[in-house]
């Protein structure tokens, strides 16, 4: 196993402030960096602020490494933090970020850059409500809402394959189709799906996640995400 760490040069990042109408204004701000030196930008949607890129860190903020587990058997049996690059290929680090099992973001609060954290199920529900989901839709599971997912997906087909249903990125979050791995370490969904962990457990072995698809403008909510899945992470301001 080997951790691959790329250090990126410092530059000025950008916050995008989104108003109630979801129009965006760019405002210069200081850089947002993780311990590996990866640089992120952010967007403010309502009273929340989110990172606009998937998490890429291979270490916690105190320097503790997150194991890069590429062996199928080891991934299937590990009940501790782990990450991979999609298809075990570090060239997928940009722009898709890492895929983490739930233990990596769920067991420690310091995986996100300082001042940021892994969003809970409630954080996502608040975002969905701001974008126009009804209370009944918010509390549902599977694919829910109408066009809220489209407002969060990157527009066009630079990364999303197929029709990219409803993808407008109106809210500025720029969600990319980063794929996932199942508990048996089968990679899939690159260019067609984006799935993100929440910090909210539902059982000893499962947690909530959110899912976005090229074929839908809705947002999926699932309480039965196996903690052995490898999913992307987006961070929210503390």
Wavefront OBJ file of the C-alpha trace (Angstrom):
o trace
v 0.000 0.000 0.000
v 1.248 3.468 -0.724
v -0.093 6.938 -0.111
v 0.343 9.320 -3.026
v 0.523 12.966 -1.976
v 0.621 15.802 -4.476
v 1.357 19.304 -3.241
v -0.251 22.100 -5.223
v 0.973 25.716 -5.259
v -0.802 28.391 -3.246
v -3.270 30.584 -5.076
v -6.218 32.789 -4.300
v -9.462 30.830 -4.066
v -12.974 32.051 -4.687
v -16.193 31.979 -2.701
v -19.377 32.057 -4.727
v -22.266 33.587 -2.802
v -25.657 32.298 -3.907
v -28.755 34.341 -3.164
v -32.302 33.101 -2.745
v -32.706 33.187 -6.517
v -29.587 31.031 -6.874
v -27.697 33.677 -8.830
v -23.981 33.695 -8.083
v -21.528 36.473 -7.222
v -17.798 35.800 -7.035
v -15.880 37.235 -4.085
v -12.111 36.930 -3.577
v -11.035 35.240 -0.352
v -8.059 33.449 1.166
v -7.105 29.929 0.079
v -8.775 26.844 1.542
v -6.179 24.063 1.822
v -6.054 20.590 3.301
v -2.978 19.157 4.993
v -1.719 17.712 1.698
v -1.761 21.174 0.109
v -4.782 20.570 -2.119
v -6.626 23.852 -2.691
v -10.416 24.203 -2.722
v -12.962 26.905 -3.479
v -16.330 27.342 -1.809
v -19.883 28.427 -2.456
v -22.379 29.949 -0.037
v -25.917 28.635 -0.498
v -28.376 30.209 1.925
v -26.605 30.285 5.286
v -24.425 27.264 4.478
v -20.997 27.284 2.868
v -19.804 24.216 0.947
v -16.593 23.238 -0.804
v -16.997 23.147 -4.573
v -14.565 20.246 -5.052
v -14.480 16.680 -3.780
v -12.127 15.976 -0.908
v -8.657 14.765 -1.940
v -6.744 14.492 1.324
v -4.773 11.369 2.201
v -4.134 12.477 5.797
v -6.000 13.831 8.794
v -5.136 17.327 9.989
v -2.728 16.003 12.634
v -0.728 14.215 9.931
v -2.141 10.720 10.543
v -2.233 8.925 7.165
v -5.424 7.397 5.801
v -4.463 3.959 4.421
v -4.610 3.627 0.639
v -6.180 0.157 0.476
v -6.013 -1.210 -3.064
v -6.200 -4.926 -2.247
v -9.723 -6.272 -2.784
v -9.637 -8.736 0.111
v -8.276 -6.176 2.537
v -10.902 -3.583 1.533
v -13.716 -6.099 2.008
v -12.641 -6.860 5.575
v -11.355 -3.544 6.876
v -13.422 -1.764 9.521
v -11.098 1.216 9.767
v -10.445 4.316 7.621
v -9.355 3.695 4.024
v -9.381 5.440 0.659
v -8.684 4.741 -3.008
v -8.496 6.685 -6.235
v -11.082 5.585 -8.783
v -9.831 2.424 -10.523
v -6.761 2.638 -8.256
v -5.427 5.260 -10.687
v -4.067 8.476 -9.163
v -4.725 10.299 -12.441
v -8.379 10.309 -11.318
v -7.492 12.478 -8.320
v -8.173 15.490 -10.530
v -10.957 16.378 -10.770
v -12.807 13.564 -8.998
v -11.075 13.420 -5.613
v -10.738 10.309 -3.476
v -13.257 7.584 -2.658
v -13.379 6.872 1.095
v -15.042 4.161 3.102
v -17.356 5.641 5.750
v -14.854 5.079 8.548
v -12.478 7.647 7.046
v -14.836 10.662 7.284
v -17.095 9.145 9.936
v -14.613 8.198 12.631
v -12.711 11.473 12.896
v -13.873 15.098 12.527
v -10.543 16.392 11.161
v -10.510 14.890 7.664
v -11.779 18.143 6.126
v -9.608 21.275 5.934
v -9.409 23.245 9.210
v -12.713 25.043 9.824
v -14.687 22.521 7.756
v -16.453 19.234 8.517
v -18.278 16.336 6.898
v -21.958 17.278 6.407
v -24.675 15.401 8.268
v -27.946 14.142 6.849
v -29.552 17.245 8.403
v -27.111 19.533 6.574
v -28.106 17.989 3.254
v -31.795 18.225 4.135
v -31.394 21.923 4.894
v -29.707 22.463 1.528
v -32.468 20.544 -0.255
v -35.122 22.629 1.468
v -33.390 25.837 0.460
v -33.402 24.663 -3.158
v -37.142 24.022 -3.075
v -37.877 20.505 -1.840
v -41.045 20.102 0.183
v -40.904 18.717 3.723
v -42.404 15.412 2.596
v -39.834 15.103 -0.178
v -36.974 15.966 2.169
v -37.960 13.244 4.630
v -38.292 10.636 1.896
v -35.695 8.190 0.625
v -34.607 7.049 -2.842
v -34.733 9.745 -5.563
v -36.663 12.780 -4.310
v -37.631 16.293 -5.296
v -37.871 17.727 -8.774
v -34.963 19.794 -10.129
v -32.872 20.251 -6.968
v -30.191 17.775 -8.015
v -29.838 19.479 -11.375
v -29.191 22.787 -9.630
v -26.186 21.180 -7.908
v -24.708 19.191 -10.815
v -22.078 20.648 -13.107
v -23.761 21.672 -16.359
v -22.932 20.128 -19.704
v -20.962 17.016 -20.593
v -17.364 17.878 -19.770
v -17.582 15.201 -17.045
v -21.183 13.966 -17.011
v -21.989 11.435 -19.735
v -25.300 11.165 -21.544
v -28.120 13.599 -21.072
v -27.072 15.043 -17.692
v -30.754 15.566 -16.905
v -31.462 19.038 -15.488
v -27.783 19.814 -14.911
v -27.588 23.613 -14.610
v -25.267 24.134 -11.613
v -27.564 27.025 -10.752
v -26.534 26.823 -7.087
v -22.812 26.702 -7.898
v -21.877 23.488 -6.058
v -20.504 21.905 -9.273
v -21.067 18.250 -8.399
v -19.088 15.912 -10.640
v -19.797 12.251 -11.483
v -16.975 10.764 -9.390
v -18.271 7.183 -9.328
v -18.108 4.830 -6.351
v -16.940 1.412 -5.254
v -19.154 -1.235 -3.735
v -18.131 -3.213 -0.647
v -16.646 -5.856 -2.969
v -14.388 -3.166 -4.503
v -16.088 -3.089 -7.890
v -15.646 0.381 -9.368
v -18.521 1.917 -11.286
v -20.428 5.044 -12.194
v -17.586 7.313 -13.268
v -19.209 9.876 -15.626
v -22.743 8.722 -14.691
v -23.125 8.997 -10.900
v -21.960 10.963 -7.883
v -22.446 9.598 -4.363
v -21.466 11.398 -1.162
v -21.148 10.250 2.428
v -22.867 11.995 5.279
v -21.569 11.848 8.848
v -24.864 10.328 9.991
v -24.844 6.646 10.928
v -28.036 4.594 10.772
v -26.647 1.331 12.180
v -23.391 -0.389 13.084
v -22.750 -1.105 9.408
v -24.638 1.628 7.503
v -24.878 5.404 7.096
v -26.799 7.962 5.024
v -25.508 9.057 1.643
v -26.673 11.311 -1.187
v -26.725 10.237 -4.827
v -26.870 12.159 -8.109
v -27.297 10.630 -11.562
v -26.821 11.763 -15.147
v -30.353 10.522 -15.878
v -32.152 12.458 -13.130
v -32.481 16.000 -11.793
v -33.553 14.625 -8.386
v -31.454 13.826 -5.313
v -31.184 10.330 -3.855
v -31.167 9.807 -0.084
v -30.294 6.364 1.235
v -29.947 5.337 4.910
v -28.473 1.947 3.983
v -25.097 2.899 2.575
v -22.728 0.130 3.604
v -19.751 1.614 5.411
v -17.507 -0.470 3.163
v -18.636 1.484 0.087
v -16.092 3.884 -1.369
v -17.819 7.242 -1.854
v -16.839 10.867 -2.370
v -16.888 13.525 0.368
v -17.867 17.196 0.189
v -17.156 19.379 3.216
v -19.273 22.107 4.827
v -18.146 25.108 6.874
v -18.332 24.530 10.642
l 1 2 3 4 5 6 7 8 9 10 11 12 13 14 15 16 17 18 19 20 21 22 23 24 25 26 27 28 29 30 31 32 33 34 35 36 37 38 39 40 41 42 43 44 45 46 47 48 49 50 51 52 53 54 55 56 57 58 59 60 61 62 63 64 65 66 67 68 69 70 71 72 73 74 75 76 77 78 79 80 81 82 83 84 85 86 87 88 89 90 91 92 93 94 95 96 97 98 99 100 101 102 103 104 105 106 107 108 109 110 111 112 113 114 115 116 117 118 119 120 121 122 123 124 125 126 127 128 129 130 131 132 133 134 135 136 137 138 139 140 141 142 143 144 145 146 147 148 149 150 151 152 153 154 155 156 157 158 159 160 161 162 163 164 165 166 167 168 169 170 171 172 173 174 175 176 177 178 179 180 181 182 183 184 185 186 187 188 189 190 191 192 193 194 195 196 197 198 199 200 201 202 203 204 205 206 207 208 209 210 211 212 213 214 215 216 217 218 219 220 221 222 223 224 225 226 227 228 229 230 231 232 233 234 235 236 237 238
